[in-house]
């Protein structure tokens, strides 16, 4: 054994998996699935029975939950697919910085400063306009597979 110190790159993560396996035949419309390494929301599922000794196949049409791109995949219905752990959290908007980052207030009273403004034009306009008008805004942040993005905004009244 050597006396050298070993340093490991660690992230603040309990080591929980970003996805879990689920049988393709049990994934339904409005569920989530990983296609080409991207977390997606299923918009259409069709199952086809193939030949004499073939497997039934599931054809998934899904939309990436972060960039809105349409992806498709065909998987035998008895095989497992990866399903992302998707979380949605609401935060109160405190500030918008010059460089496009937002400052959010968590439920524990801490600030979260590592999120960018949304890329969707309508949402971006709602957030910026509401903030400039002095409204109290609550943003919904969707997180999956190590990515986070603002995907909705609610007006909870004006600041006093």
C-alpha atoms as a printed R data frame, in Angstrom:
    type eleno elety resid chain resno       x       y       z
1   ATOM     1    CA   UNK     A     1   0.000   0.000   0.000
2   ATOM     2    CA   UNK     A     2   1.195   3.509  -0.744
3   ATOM     3    CA   UNK     A     3   0.946   6.485   1.588
4   ATOM     4    CA   UNK     A     4  -0.338   8.811  -1.131
5   ATOM     5    CA   UNK     A     5  -3.579  10.668  -0.608
6   ATOM     6    CA   UNK     A     6  -6.354   9.937  -3.052
7   ATOM     7    CA   UNK     A     7  -8.695  12.755  -4.039
8   ATOM     8    CA   UNK     A     8 -12.042  11.963  -5.575
9   ATOM     9    CA   UNK     A     9 -14.194  14.371  -7.540
10  ATOM    10    CA   UNK     A    10 -17.497  14.435  -5.664
11  ATOM    11    CA   UNK     A    11 -20.773  16.140  -6.306
12  ATOM    12    CA   UNK     A    12 -23.447  16.933  -3.696
13  ATOM    13    CA   UNK     A    13 -25.490  13.863  -4.491
14  ATOM    14    CA   UNK     A    14 -26.556  10.933  -2.363
15  ATOM    15    CA   UNK     A    15 -25.585   8.587  -5.186
16  ATOM    16    CA   UNK     A    16 -29.189   7.916  -6.148
17  ATOM    17    CA   UNK     A    17 -29.678   6.973  -9.763
18  ATOM    18    CA   UNK     A    18 -30.973   9.587 -12.179
19  ATOM    19    CA   UNK     A    19 -33.255   6.981 -13.784
20  ATOM    20    CA   UNK     A    20 -35.089   3.798 -12.890
21  ATOM    21    CA   UNK     A    21 -36.006   0.815 -15.093
22  ATOM    22    CA   UNK     A    22 -39.601   0.213 -16.143
23  ATOM    23    CA   UNK     A    23 -40.996  -2.343 -18.553
24  ATOM    24    CA   UNK     A    24 -41.716  -0.691 -21.925
25  ATOM    25    CA   UNK     A    25 -45.232  -2.158 -22.092
26  ATOM    26    CA   UNK     A    26 -46.215  -0.366 -18.859
27  ATOM    27    CA   UNK     A    27 -45.168   3.156 -19.921
28  ATOM    28    CA   UNK     A    28 -48.213   5.229 -20.846
29  ATOM    29    CA   UNK     A    29 -49.013   8.556 -22.482
30  ATOM    30    CA   UNK     A    30 -48.009  11.539 -20.278
31  ATOM    31    CA   UNK     A    31 -45.410   9.361 -18.531
32  ATOM    32    CA   UNK     A    32 -41.669   9.949 -18.805
33  ATOM    33    CA   UNK     A    33 -38.973   8.014 -20.672
34  ATOM    34    CA   UNK     A    34 -35.297   8.455 -21.568
35  ATOM    35    CA   UNK     A    35 -34.702   8.512 -25.339
36  ATOM    36    CA   UNK     A    36 -31.168   9.013 -26.703
37  ATOM    37    CA   UNK     A    37 -30.007  10.015 -23.216
38  ATOM    38    CA   UNK     A    38 -32.604  12.816 -22.868
39  ATOM    39    CA   UNK     A    39 -35.516  12.943 -20.384
40  ATOM    40    CA   UNK     A    40 -38.784  13.105 -22.355
41  ATOM    41    CA   UNK     A    41 -42.541  13.257 -21.770
42  ATOM    42    CA   UNK     A    42 -44.435  10.608 -23.747
43  ATOM    43    CA   UNK     A    43 -47.066  12.087 -26.095
44  ATOM    44    CA   UNK     A    44 -47.981   8.951 -28.035
45  ATOM    45    CA   UNK     A    45 -47.593   5.189 -27.499
46  ATOM    46    CA   UNK     A    46 -48.547   2.497 -29.966
47  ATOM    47    CA   UNK     A    47 -47.995  -1.235 -29.555
48  ATOM    48    CA   UNK     A    48 -47.635  -3.586 -32.486
49  ATOM    49    CA   UNK     A    49 -47.580  -7.365 -32.450
50  ATOM    50    CA   UNK     A    50 -44.905  -8.731 -34.759
51  ATOM    51    CA   UNK     A    51 -44.543 -12.132 -36.488
52  ATOM    52    CA   UNK     A    52 -44.840 -15.698 -35.232
53  ATOM    53    CA   UNK     A    53 -41.905 -15.672 -32.773
54  ATOM    54    CA   UNK     A    54 -41.367 -11.915 -32.509
55  ATOM    55    CA   UNK     A    55 -41.922  -9.608 -29.573
56  ATOM    56    CA   UNK     A    56 -44.676  -7.035 -29.353
57  ATOM    57    CA   UNK     A    57 -43.034  -3.670 -29.900
58  ATOM    58    CA   UNK     A    58 -43.846  -0.295 -28.333
59  ATOM    59    CA   UNK     A    59 -43.406   2.803 -30.471
60  ATOM    60    CA   UNK     A    60 -42.874   5.896 -28.324
61  ATOM    61    CA   UNK     A    61 -43.190   9.490 -29.540
62  ATOM    62    CA   UNK     A    62 -41.958  11.848 -26.849
63  ATOM    63    CA   UNK     A    63 -40.913  15.469 -26.366
64  ATOM    64    CA   UNK     A    64 -37.703  16.429 -24.549
65  ATOM    65    CA   UNK     A    65 -38.794  18.174 -21.333
66  ATOM    66    CA   UNK     A    66 -35.966  20.727 -21.519
67  ATOM    67    CA   UNK     A    67 -35.575  21.686 -25.189
68  ATOM    68    CA   UNK     A    68 -38.956  20.644 -26.661
69  ATOM    69    CA   UNK     A    69 -37.461  18.433 -29.414
70  ATOM    70    CA   UNK     A    70 -39.547  15.499 -30.624
71  ATOM    71    CA   UNK     A    71 -37.865  12.096 -30.252
72  ATOM    72    CA   UNK     A    72 -39.020   8.595 -31.203
73  ATOM    73    CA   UNK     A    73 -38.012   5.119 -30.072
74  ATOM    74    CA   UNK     A    74 -39.160   1.553 -30.725
75  ATOM    75    CA   UNK     A    75 -38.598  -0.962 -27.909
76  ATOM    76    CA   UNK     A    76 -39.783  -4.572 -27.408
77  ATOM    77    CA   UNK     A    77 -42.623  -4.333 -24.859
78  ATOM    78    CA   UNK     A    78 -41.040  -6.930 -22.553
79  ATOM    79    CA   UNK     A    79 -37.742  -5.013 -22.308
80  ATOM    80    CA   UNK     A    80 -36.929  -2.394 -19.690
81  ATOM    81    CA   UNK     A    81 -36.621   1.300 -20.529
82  ATOM    82    CA   UNK     A    82 -34.994   3.986 -18.438
83  ATOM    83    CA   UNK     A    83 -37.472   6.379 -16.816
84  ATOM    84    CA   UNK     A    84 -36.072   9.632 -15.388
85  ATOM    85    CA   UNK     A    85 -36.803  10.821 -11.848
86  ATOM    86    CA   UNK     A    86 -38.588  14.119 -12.615
87  ATOM    87    CA   UNK     A    87 -39.137  16.654  -9.835
88  ATOM    88    CA   UNK     A    88 -40.989  19.941  -9.920
89  ATOM    89    CA   UNK     A    89 -40.250  22.544  -7.250
90  ATOM    90    CA   UNK     A    90 -41.674  26.027  -6.753
91  ATOM    91    CA   UNK     A    91 -39.381  28.881  -5.747
92  ATOM    92    CA   UNK     A    92 -40.045  32.574  -5.167
93  ATOM    93    CA   UNK     A    93 -38.180  34.877  -7.570
94  ATOM    94    CA   UNK     A    94 -35.987  37.395  -5.742
95  ATOM    95    CA   UNK     A    95 -33.813  38.913  -8.454
96  ATOM    96    CA   UNK     A    96 -32.685  38.689 -12.074
97  ATOM    97    CA   UNK     A    97 -28.974  39.373 -12.637
98  ATOM    98    CA   UNK     A    98 -27.425  41.140 -15.646
99  ATOM    99    CA   UNK     A    99 -25.886  37.896 -16.946
100 ATOM   100    CA   UNK     A   100 -29.217  36.050 -17.257
101 ATOM   101    CA   UNK     A   101 -29.208  34.149 -13.970
102 ATOM   102    CA   UNK     A   102 -32.101  34.254 -11.503
103 ATOM   103    CA   UNK     A   103 -31.938  34.395  -7.733
104 ATOM   104    CA   UNK     A   104 -34.602  32.215  -6.120
105 ATOM   105    CA   UNK     A   105 -35.774  31.754  -2.536
106 ATOM   106    CA   UNK     A   106 -36.067  28.130  -1.382
107 ATOM   107    CA   UNK     A   107 -38.582  26.904   1.213
108 ATOM   108    CA   UNK     A   108 -35.776  26.638   3.783
109 ATOM   109    CA   UNK     A   109 -35.053  30.364   3.352
110 ATOM   110    CA   UNK     A   110 -31.799  29.927   1.424
111 ATOM   111    CA   UNK     A   111 -31.139  31.354  -2.027
112 ATOM   112    CA   UNK     A   112 -30.576  29.369  -5.190
113 ATOM   113    CA   UNK     A   113 -28.499  31.286  -7.726
114 ATOM   114    CA   UNK     A   114 -27.451  28.654 -10.291
115 ATOM   115    CA   UNK     A   115 -30.409  28.790 -12.699
116 ATOM   116    CA   UNK     A   116 -30.587  30.708 -15.964
117 ATOM   117    CA   UNK     A   117 -33.623  32.541 -17.273
118 ATOM   118    CA   UNK     A   118 -35.900  30.295 -19.373
119 ATOM   119    CA   UNK     A   119 -35.140  29.992 -23.101
120 ATOM   120    CA   UNK     A   120 -38.828  29.917 -24.094
121 ATOM   121    CA   UNK     A   121 -39.706  33.420 -25.400
122 ATOM   122    CA   UNK     A   122 -43.207  33.669 -23.823
123 ATOM   123    CA   UNK     A   123 -42.001  32.448 -20.445
124 ATOM   124    CA   UNK     A   124 -38.960  34.748 -20.558
125 ATOM   125    CA   UNK     A   125 -41.219  37.746 -21.293
126 ATOM   126    CA   UNK     A   126 -43.627  36.797 -18.466
127 ATOM   127    CA   UNK     A   127 -40.781  36.495 -15.949
128 ATOM   128    CA   UNK     A   128 -38.997  39.713 -16.984
129 ATOM   129    CA   UNK     A   129 -42.170  41.829 -17.320
130 ATOM   130    CA   UNK     A   130 -43.661  40.568 -14.067
131 ATOM   131    CA   UNK     A   131 -40.392  41.219 -12.215
132 ATOM   132    CA   UNK     A   132 -40.084  44.753 -13.615
133 ATOM   133    CA   UNK     A   133 -43.685  45.507 -12.610
134 ATOM   134    CA   UNK     A   134 -42.784  44.530  -9.032
135 ATOM   135    CA   UNK     A   135 -45.040  41.465  -8.920
136 ATOM   136    CA   UNK     A   136 -44.392  38.602  -6.518
137 ATOM   137    CA   UNK     A   137 -43.544  35.732  -8.854
138 ATOM   138    CA   UNK     A   138 -43.254  32.023  -8.100
139 ATOM   139    CA   UNK     A   139 -41.391  29.960 -10.714
140 ATOM   140    CA   UNK     A   140 -41.732  26.205 -11.179
141 ATOM   141    CA   UNK     A   141 -38.431  24.484 -11.772
142 ATOM   142    CA   UNK     A   142 -38.379  21.049 -13.365
143 ATOM   143    CA   UNK     A   143 -35.342  18.884 -12.682
144 ATOM   144    CA   UNK     A   144 -34.369  15.542 -14.189
145 ATOM   145    CA   UNK     A   145 -31.090  13.729 -14.814
146 ATOM   146    CA   UNK     A   146 -28.932  16.503 -13.368
147 ATOM   147    CA   UNK     A   147 -30.557  19.289 -15.401
148 ATOM   148    CA   UNK     A   148 -32.844  22.018 -14.116
149 ATOM   149    CA   UNK     A   149 -34.934  24.573 -15.957
150 ATOM   150    CA   UNK     A   150 -37.700  27.074 -15.205
151 ATOM   151    CA   UNK     A   151 -40.823  25.810 -16.964
152 ATOM   152    CA   UNK     A   152 -43.678  27.884 -15.488
153 ATOM   153    CA   UNK     A   153 -44.329  31.133 -13.684
154 ATOM   154    CA   UNK     A   154 -47.177  32.179 -11.358
155 ATOM   155    CA   UNK     A   155 -48.096  35.637 -10.144
156 ATOM   156    CA   UNK     A   156 -48.941  35.563  -6.440
157 ATOM   157    CA   UNK     A   157 -49.774  39.265  -6.110
158 ATOM   158    CA   UNK     A   158 -47.816  42.512  -5.889
159 ATOM   159    CA   UNK     A   159 -45.121  43.262  -3.343
160 ATOM   160    CA   UNK     A   160 -46.124  45.517  -0.457
